[in-house]
Amino acid sequence: MVTSFDFEHAPGHLIRRAHQLAVAIFMDETADFEITPVQFAILNALIDTPGEDQVTLAGRVAFDAATSGSVIGRLELRGWIRREVDPLDKRRKLLWVTPAGADAADHMKRIVTRVQARILAPLDGQEQAQLVSLLAKLVAGHEAQNPSSAPAALKPTS
């Protein structure tokens, strides 16, 4: 006899649902900017490290390097990022945030701070800190155990 699996309480299912909620809240709050969470992460990571190459940047934001090119391309079309060939290695593309991109990111940072508060709103302050700490520990633990699960190796799944 086959019995059902209690997927509603499975960590993987709950993480997926939490991710869906986080993206929905992000998209709701940032609708005027027409930006995705990954695009926002790339824009902000690039502000911290101007002139970084595409592959390294993709690893920093835990996104598949092959797919990041199209995400970066959309930001470039909006005039928020400029891409140049590395003069030392023609295969590499170096990236910079444009003044328009920096301005957009600056406006969005306040909104994204509100997004984080909305995501955590059902929890009290101690629970919020605990959840963030446990999620960071979970990710770091898996990356330490299996370097192939580190950001550069992640591939998007459907």
ABEGO torsion letter per residue (X at the ends): XBBBBBAAABAAAAAAAAAAAAAAAAAAAAAAAGBBAAAAAAAAAAAABBGBBAAAAAAAAGBBAAAAAAAAAAAAAAGABBBBBBAABAABBBBBBBAAAAAAAAAAAAAAAAAAAAAAAABBAAAAAAAAAAAAAAAAAAAAABAAABAAABBBBX
